[in-house]
Amino acid sequence: MADKASAEKASADKVVIRPVGADERAVWEPLWNGYLAFYKATLAPGASDVAWQRFHDSSEPMFLLGAYVEGKLTGIVHYLYHRSSWTPGNYCYLQDLFVADSARGLGLGRALIEAVYEKAKADGCSRVYWLTQTSNAQARILYDQVADVSGFMQYRKLF
Ligand SMILES: CC(C)(COP(=O)(O)OP(=O)(O)OC[C@H]1O[C@@H](n2cnc3c(N)ncnc32)[C@H](O)[C@@H]1OP(=O)(O)O)[C@@H](O)C(=O)NCCC(=O)NCCS
């Protein structure tokens, strides 16, 4: 009989990464809310509606991919493209990444980041970058394997 590790790898083999459709808000929302809860964040009323609409508006440079395990949406990543004064092509900012608690450590986070790499590269971006809290040890185990630490600090002024 297969042990737990190989059973998990077997489920990871069944992962499909694809854009989350406009008719799938009901399955995206719990993951999005899980991510916001992770950051103890409360958004302004209507902010999620605007984000959702932008993900599905072909004129907006804002995108959403989902990781589906046996057909169930289990992880999400949001990313966007923006101009740079340093390159003719855009940069890609990977803004939000979240995997359901029950599916952590199966490779979904890595698969979602790599899918963003593929999309951004195909769309002419010269970099994918993101921020994380220095204290986010779990995420940083993954990030240290797939990207380099930039050494830049983020300054922020809120309005
Ligand atoms: C960060 C996060 C997206 C990682 O997703 P994940 O699907 O669990 O990550 P992966 O399975 O792709 O992990 C890749 C590596 O990280 C390590 N890792 C990640 N989660 C782990 C866990 N729960 N236990 C042990 N190792 C873990 C493993 O070393 C793994 O490497 P391996 O493939 O060589 O074994 C997920 O933990 C999460 O949603 N956290 C809460 C929200 C968050 O922090 N988002 C990122 C904000 S910047």
The ligand as an SDF file (V2000), in Angstrom:
LIG
                    3D

 48 50  0  0  0  0  0  0  0  0999 V2000
    3.2520   30.0240    1.2180 C   0  0  0  0  0  0  0  0  0  0  0  0
    2.3180   28.9990    0.6290 C   0  0  0  0  0  0  0  0  0  0  0  0
    1.5700   29.6360   -0.5380 C   0  0  0  0  0  0  0  0  0  0  0  0
    3.1310   27.7980    0.1580 C   0  0  0  0  0  0  0  0  0  0  0  0
    2.2450   26.9380   -0.5310 O   0  0  0  0  0  0  0  0  0  0  0  0
    2.4950   25.3580   -0.5710 P   0  0  0  0  0  0  0  0  0  0  0  0
    1.6240   24.8150   -1.6440 O   0  0  0  0  0  0  0  0  0  0  0  0
    2.3430   24.7860    0.7690 O   0  0  0  0  0  0  0  0  0  0  0  0
    4.0220   25.3190   -1.0170 O   0  0  0  0  0  0  0  0  0  0  0  0
    4.7490   24.0950   -1.7290 P   0  0  0  0  0  0  0  0  0  0  0  0
    4.0920   22.8260   -1.3830 O   0  0  0  0  0  0  0  0  0  0  0  0
    4.9050   24.4290   -3.1690 O   0  0  0  0  0  0  0  0  0  0  0  0
    6.1140   24.1620   -0.9690 O   0  0  0  0  0  0  0  0  0  0  0  0
    7.3140   24.2670   -1.5780 C   0  0  0  0  0  0  0  0  0  0  0  0
    8.4170   24.0900   -0.5420 C   0  0  0  0  0  0  0  0  0  0  0  0
    8.2350   24.8300    0.6500 O   0  0  0  0  0  0  0  0  0  0  0  0
    8.3670   23.9610    1.7780 C   0  0  0  0  0  0  0  0  0  0  0  0
    7.0990   23.9210    2.4600 N   0  0  0  0  0  0  0  0  0  0  0  0
    6.0290   24.6650    2.1910 C   0  0  0  0  0  0  0  0  0  0  0  0
    5.0350   24.3890    3.0350 N   0  0  0  0  0  0  0  0  0  0  0  0
    5.4640   23.4700    3.8600 C   0  0  0  0  0  0  0  0  0  0  0  0
    4.8760   22.7970    4.9450 C   0  0  0  0  0  0  0  0  0  0  0  0
    3.6050   23.0260    5.3390 N   0  0  0  0  0  0  0  0  0  0  0  0
    5.6030   21.9020    5.5900 N   0  0  0  0  0  0  0  0  0  0  0  0
    6.8640   21.6500    5.1880 C   0  0  0  0  0  0  0  0  0  0  0  0
    7.4630   22.2660    4.1680 N   0  0  0  0  0  0  0  0  0  0  0  0
    6.7630   23.1670    3.5050 C   0  0  0  0  0  0  0  0  0  0  0  0
    8.8320   22.6360    1.2810 C   0  0  0  0  0  0  0  0  0  0  0  0
   10.2330   22.6240    1.4560 O   0  0  0  0  0  0  0  0  0  0  0  0
    8.5330   22.6550   -0.1650 C   0  0  0  0  0  0  0  0  0  0  0  0
    9.6380   22.2020   -0.8960 O   0  0  0  0  0  0  0  0  0  0  0  0
    9.6450   20.7550   -1.5620 P   0  0  0  0  0  0  0  0  0  0  0  0
    8.7130   20.8250   -2.7350 O   0  0  0  0  0  0  0  0  0  0  0  0
   11.0700   20.6480   -1.9480 O   0  0  0  0  0  0  0  0  0  0  0  0
    9.2030   19.8030   -0.5080 O   0  0  0  0  0  0  0  0  0  0  0  0
    1.2900   28.4920    1.6860 C   0  0  0  0  0  0  0  0  0  0  0  0
    1.9970   28.0480    2.8050 O   0  0  0  0  0  0  0  0  0  0  0  0
    0.2750   29.5460    2.1200 C   0  0  0  0  0  0  0  0  0  0  0  0
   -0.7420   29.7330    1.4680 O   0  0  0  0  0  0  0  0  0  0  0  0
    0.5620   30.2250    3.2400 N   0  0  0  0  0  0  0  0  0  0  0  0
   -0.3420   31.2480    3.7850 C   0  0  0  0  0  0  0  0  0  0  0  0
   -0.3910   32.4850    2.9280 C   0  0  0  0  0  0  0  0  0  0  0  0
    0.9730   33.0050    2.5870 C   0  0  0  0  0  0  0  0  0  0  0  0
    1.8750   33.0640    3.3890 O   0  0  0  0  0  0  0  0  0  0  0  0
    1.0870   33.4320    1.3290 N   0  0  0  0  0  0  0  0  0  0  0  0
    2.2920   34.0110    0.8160 C   0  0  0  0  0  0  0  0  0  0  0  0
    2.3480   35.4270    1.2160 C   0  0  0  0  0  0  0  0  0  0  0  0
    3.7410   36.2890    0.5550 S   0  0  0  0  0  0  0  0  0  0  0  0
  1  2  1  0
  2  3  1  0
  2  4  1  0
  2 36  1  0
  4  5  1  0
  5  6  1  0
  6  7  2  0
  6  8  1  0
  6  9  1  0
  9 10  1  0
 10 11  2  0
 10 12  1  0
 10 13  1  0
 13 14  1  0
 14 15  1  0
 15 16  1  0
 15 30  1  0
 16 17  1  0
 17 18  1  0
 17 28  1  0
 18 19  1  0
 18 27  1  0
 19 20  2  0
 20 21  1  0
 21 22  1  0
 21 27  2  0
 22 23  1  0
 22 24  2  0
 24 25  1  0
 25 26  2  0
 26 27  1  0
 28 29  1  0
 28 30  1  0
 30 31  1  0
 31 32  1  0
 32 33  2  0
 32 34  1  0
 32 35  1  0
 36 37  1  0
 36 38  1  0
 38 39  2  0
 38 40  1  0
 40 41  1  0
 41 42  1  0
 42 43  1  0
 43 44  2  0
 43 45  1  0
 45 46  1  0
 46 47  1  0
 47 48  1  0
M  END
$$$$
